[in-house]
Amino acid sequence: MRKFFLSFVVFAAICAAGLYWFVNHEVERAFNQAVSDVPGLIVSYDDIAVRFSDQSVILEGVEAALPGGQRVSAEEIRFGAFDQKNPVPHFAKVWVRGLLVHVTPANFGSWAAPLLSMGVREIRGDLAVDYAYDLTAQALTVRAFSLSAPQLGEVSLTGTVDRLDLDRPRVEKLVGLRLVAANLIYEDRALVGMALGSSARLLGISPAEARERLLAEIGSMIRYGAREGNAVAEDALMGLAEFVAEPGRVVVSARPDEPVPLLYFFMGRDLFDNLRLLNVSVTTDYERDI
């Protein structure tokens, strides 16, 4: 009986090791095939494995060149869920640790020059993405999109857009895209100070003077909103002024009464009209004087 038990344990261990090898081999084959199916996408990695405790797939030492010419790297990427049935995935849960993106025109487009002028040469941090697409409602819901960059700040975004044909995302179809709701949270570490420092150098003034000038401009906008009877814009701009005065945590929310078509932003509306249309609120930890 003892020999049988030991033999069974050895047999079970061999089966488990074989199953682990087979699953990892099949996952690696499927992943490599999925990458090769995307024109212009190149991904290399040091290792790939399946974590059986939560059925997630983990890649380590990742280097990627995206179809648009962007290049990124990461210490680890973990896929908790990922749609493989559609050319554009209808859902995904992805966590990226040790993300590194160099600030170049290829990676950031027109944002590269302002970032470089602030002294930002690279973005390092951790990224999380969780979204799902409802084909029937043609609605894309971002349940989580967050980036934690210790040297700059932390940002997280949630929201929903509809009238989106994710399977045929042609430019002409995006005209009907509507914003249902959005919520952005940003906690500053150094980015605001770097931006003010860059502006100060450009104007030949001190960072403190650059902050005062910006606050004066926002103040004039607040007064204009009040004169126009636009309480939504007035309150949102007051929140922005509070954040500029004392950078910390800021929450920007858009809660329109009805979904707002993207086309509306190209119909001559100014900032104040758009803030009211989207029902934007900006809140901070700043305490207003009563």
C-alpha positions as CSV (number, residue, x, y, z in Angstrom):
1,M,0.0,0.0,0.0
2,R,2.8,2.4,0.9
3,K,4.6,1.7,-2.4
4,F,1.3,2.3,-4.3
5,F,0.8,5.6,-2.5
6,L,4.4,6.7,-3.3
7,S,4.0,5.6,-6.9
8,F,0.7,7.5,-7.1
9,V,2.3,10.7,-5.7
10,V,5.2,10.5,-8.2
11,F,2.7,9.9,-11.0
12,A,0.6,12.8,-9.9
13,A,3.6,15.1,-9.8
14,I,4.7,14.1,-13.2
15,C,1.2,14.7,-14.6
16,A,1.1,18.1,-12.9
17,A,4.5,19.1,-14.3
18,G,3.4,17.9,-17.7
19,L,0.1,19.8,-17.5
20,Y,2.0,22.9,-16.4
21,W,4.4,22.6,-19.3
22,F,1.6,22.0,-21.8
23,V,-0.5,24.9,-20.7
24,N,2.4,27.3,-20.7
25,H,3.5,26.0,-24.1
26,E,0.0,26.5,-25.6
27,V,-0.4,29.9,-24.0
28,E,2.9,31.0,-25.5
29,R,2.0,29.7,-28.9
30,A,-1.4,31.4,-28.8
31,F,0.1,34.7,-27.6
32,N,2.8,34.7,-30.3
33,Q,0.1,33.9,-32.9
34,A,-2.1,36.8,-31.6
35,V,0.9,39.2,-31.9
36,S,1.7,38.0,-35.4
37,D,-1.9,38.6,-36.5
38,V,-1.5,42.4,-35.8
39,P,0.4,44.1,-38.6
40,G,3.3,46.2,-37.4
41,L,3.2,44.9,-33.8
42,I,6.5,43.4,-32.5
43,V,6.7,42.0,-29.0
44,S,9.7,40.3,-27.3
45,Y,9.8,39.0,-23.8
46,D,12.1,37.1,-21.5
47,D,9.5,34.7,-20.1
48,I,5.8,33.8,-20.3
49,A,3.9,31.8,-17.7
50,V,0.4,31.0,-16.5
51,R,-0.5,31.6,-12.9
52,F,-3.0,28.9,-12.0
53,S,-4.2,30.6,-8.8
54,D,-6.1,33.2,-10.9
55,Q,-5.6,31.9,-14.5
56,S,-3.6,35.0,-15.4
57,V,-0.9,35.2,-18.0
58,I,2.4,36.9,-17.0
59,L,5.0,38.2,-19.3
60,E,8.4,39.3,-17.9
61,G,11.0,41.6,-19.5
62,V,8.8,42.9,-22.3
63,E,9.9,45.1,-25.2
64,A,7.2,46.2,-27.7
65,A,7.0,48.2,-30.9
66,L,3.4,49.2,-31.7
67,P,1.9,49.6,-35.2
68,G,1.9,53.4,-34.8
69,G,5.7,53.5,-34.2
70,Q,5.6,53.8,-30.4
71,R,8.0,51.8,-28.3
72,V,7.5,50.8,-24.7
73,S,9.0,48.4,-22.2
74,A,7.9,46.8,-18.9
75,E,9.3,44.7,-16.2
76,E,6.1,42.7,-16.1
77,I,2.7,42.6,-17.8
78,R,-0.1,40.5,-16.3
79,F,-3.2,39.7,-18.3
80,G,-6.2,38.8,-16.1
81,A,-8.6,38.7,-19.0
82,F,-8.2,39.4,-22.7
83,D,-10.6,39.0,-25.7
84,Q,-9.0,36.9,-28.4
85,K,-12.0,36.5,-30.6
86,N,-12.2,40.0,-32.0
87,P,-9.6,42.0,-34.0
88,V,-10.1,44.9,-31.5
89,P,-10.5,43.2,-28.1
90,H,-14.0,43.7,-26.6
91,F,-12.7,43.4,-23.0
92,A,-9.3,43.4,-21.2
93,K,-7.9,43.4,-17.7
94,V,-4.2,44.2,-17.8
95,W,-1.7,45.3,-15.2
96,V,1.8,46.6,-16.1
97,R,4.6,46.9,-13.6
98,G,7.7,48.9,-14.3
99,L,6.4,50.6,-17.4
100,L,9.0,52.7,-19.3
101,V,8.1,55.1,-22.1
102,H,10.7,57.5,-23.5
103,V,9.4,61.0,-24.4
104,T,9.8,61.1,-28.1
105,P,7.6,62.5,-31.0
106,A,7.0,58.9,-32.0
107,N,5.6,58.0,-28.6
108,F,3.9,61.2,-27.6
109,G,3.3,63.2,-30.8
110,S,2.7,66.9,-30.2
111,W,2.9,66.4,-26.4
112,A,6.6,65.4,-26.7
113,A,7.9,69.0,-27.0
114,P,6.0,70.4,-23.9
115,L,7.1,67.4,-21.8
116,L,10.7,67.8,-22.9
117,S,10.6,71.5,-22.1
118,M,9.6,70.6,-18.6
119,G,12.5,68.3,-18.2
120,V,10.5,65.1,-18.6
121,R,12.6,62.6,-20.6
122,E,10.7,59.4,-19.7
123,I,7.6,58.2,-18.0
124,R,8.1,55.4,-15.5
125,G,5.4,53.8,-13.4
126,D,2.7,51.2,-13.1
127,L,-0.3,51.0,-15.3
128,A,-3.7,49.3,-15.0
129,V,-6.4,48.9,-17.7
130,D,-9.9,47.3,-17.3
131,Y,-12.5,47.9,-19.9
132,A,-15.5,46.1,-21.5
133,Y,-17.4,46.7,-24.7
134,D,-21.2,46.0,-25.0
135,L,-21.8,45.1,-28.6
136,T,-25.6,45.4,-28.4
137,A,-25.5,48.9,-26.8
138,Q,-22.3,49.9,-28.8
139,A,-21.0,51.2,-25.5
140,L,-17.4,51.1,-24.2
141,T,-17.0,51.3,-20.4
142,V,-13.6,52.0,-18.9
143,R,-13.8,50.6,-15.4
144,A,-10.3,51.5,-14.6
145,F,-7.4,53.2,-16.4
146,S,-4.7,54.3,-14.0
147,L,-1.1,55.3,-14.2
148,S,1.1,55.8,-11.2
149,A,4.3,57.7,-12.1
150,P,6.1,58.4,-8.8
151,Q,8.2,61.3,-10.1
152,L,5.1,63.1,-11.7
153,G,1.8,62.0,-10.2
154,E,-1.0,59.6,-10.2
155,V,-4.0,59.7,-12.6
156,S,-7.0,57.4,-12.9
157,L,-9.9,57.6,-15.4
158,T,-13.3,55.9,-15.6
159,G,-16.1,56.5,-18.0
160,T,-18.4,55.4,-20.8
161,V,-18.9,56.3,-24.4
162,D,-21.5,54.9,-26.7
163,R,-22.5,54.7,-30.4
164,L,-19.0,53.2,-30.9
165,D,-18.5,50.5,-33.5
166,L,-15.4,48.9,-32.1
167,D,-15.3,46.2,-34.8
168,R,-15.2,48.9,-37.6
169,P,-13.6,51.9,-36.0
170,R,-13.4,54.1,-39.1
171,V,-12.9,57.9,-38.6
172,E,-16.2,58.8,-40.2
173,K,-18.0,56.5,-37.7
174,L,-16.4,58.3,-34.7
175,V,-18.5,61.5,-35.5
176,G,-21.5,59.8,-33.9
177,L,-19.5,58.9,-30.7
178,R,-21.1,60.2,-27.5
179,L,-19.8,60.8,-24.0
180,V,-22.1,59.3,-21.4
181,A,-20.0,60.0,-18.3
182,A,-16.4,60.4,-17.2
183,N,-14.4,60.8,-14.0
184,L,-10.8,61.8,-13.8
185,I,-8.8,61.8,-10.6
186,Y,-5.3,63.3,-10.5
187,E,-2.9,63.5,-7.5
188,D,0.1,65.8,-8.2
189,R,3.6,65.0,-7.1
190,A,5.8,67.3,-9.3
191,L,4.1,67.8,-12.7
192,V,2.4,71.1,-11.9
193,G,5.6,72.6,-10.5
194,M,7.5,71.4,-13.5
195,A,4.9,73.0,-15.9
196,L,5.0,76.3,-14.0
197,G,8.8,76.2,-14.0
198,S,8.8,75.7,-17.8
199,S,6.4,78.6,-18.3
200,A,8.4,80.8,-16.0
201,R,11.6,80.1,-18.0
202,L,9.8,80.9,-21.2
203,L,8.5,84.2,-19.9
204,G,11.6,85.2,-18.0
205,I,9.9,85.3,-14.6
206,S,9.9,83.3,-11.4
207,P,7.7,80.2,-10.9
208,A,5.7,82.1,-8.2
209,E,5.0,84.9,-10.7
210,A,4.0,82.3,-13.3
211,R,1.5,80.8,-10.9
212,E,0.0,84.3,-10.1
213,R,-0.4,85.1,-13.8
214,L,-2.2,81.8,-14.4
215,L,-4.5,82.3,-11.4
216,A,-5.2,85.8,-12.6
217,E,-6.3,84.4,-16.0
218,I,-8.5,81.8,-14.4
219,G,-9.9,84.5,-12.2
220,S,-11.0,86.6,-15.2
221,M,-12.6,83.5,-16.7
222,I,-14.5,82.8,-13.4
223,R,-15.9,86.4,-13.5
224,Y,-16.9,86.0,-17.1
225,G,-18.8,82.8,-16.3
226,A,-20.6,84.6,-13.4
227,R,-21.6,87.4,-15.7
228,E,-23.0,85.0,-18.2
229,G,-25.0,83.2,-15.6
230,N,-23.0,79.9,-16.2
231,A,-22.8,78.5,-12.7
232,V,-21.4,75.2,-13.9
233,A,-18.4,76.8,-15.6
234,E,-17.9,79.3,-12.7
235,D,-17.8,76.5,-10.1
236,A,-15.6,74.2,-12.3
237,L,-13.1,77.1,-12.9
238,M,-13.0,77.9,-9.2
239,G,-12.1,74.3,-8.6
240,L,-9.3,74.6,-11.1
241,A,-8.0,77.8,-9.5
242,E,-7.9,76.0,-6.1
243,F,-5.8,73.2,-7.6
244,V,-3.4,75.6,-9.2
245,A,-3.0,77.5,-6.0
246,E,-2.4,74.4,-3.9
247,P,-1.7,71.3,-6.2
248,G,-2.8,68.1,-4.6
249,R,-5.7,65.9,-5.4
250,V,-8.3,67.0,-8.0
251,V,-11.4,65.3,-9.3
252,V,-12.8,66.3,-12.6
253,S,-16.2,64.8,-13.4
254,A,-18.5,65.1,-16.5
255,R,-22.1,64.1,-15.8
256,P,-24.2,65.4,-18.7
257,D,-28.0,65.0,-18.4
258,E,-27.9,63.3,-21.8
259,P,-25.0,61.7,-23.7
260,V,-23.1,64.4,-25.6
261,P,-22.2,63.7,-29.2
262,L,-18.5,64.3,-30.1
263,L,-19.8,66.4,-33.1
264,Y,-21.1,69.1,-30.7
265,F,-17.5,70.1,-29.9
266,F,-17.0,71.2,-33.5
267,M,-20.1,73.4,-33.7
268,G,-18.7,76.7,-32.5
269,R,-19.2,76.2,-28.8
270,D,-16.6,77.8,-26.5
271,L,-15.1,76.4,-23.3
272,F,-17.8,77.8,-21.1
273,D,-20.6,76.2,-23.2
274,N,-18.8,72.9,-23.2
275,L,-18.4,72.9,-19.4
276,R,-22.1,73.5,-19.0
277,L,-23.0,71.0,-21.7
278,L,-21.0,68.3,-20.0
279,N,-22.0,69.4,-16.5
280,V,-18.4,69.4,-15.5
281,S,-17.4,69.7,-11.8
282,V,-13.9,70.2,-10.4
283,T,-13.3,69.5,-6.8
284,T,-10.2,69.5,-4.6
285,D,-9.2,69.1,-1.0
286,Y,-8.9,72.9,-0.8
287,E,-11.1,74.6,1.8
288,R,-12.8,77.8,0.5
289,D,-13.1,80.7,2.9
290,I,-16.7,81.1,4.1
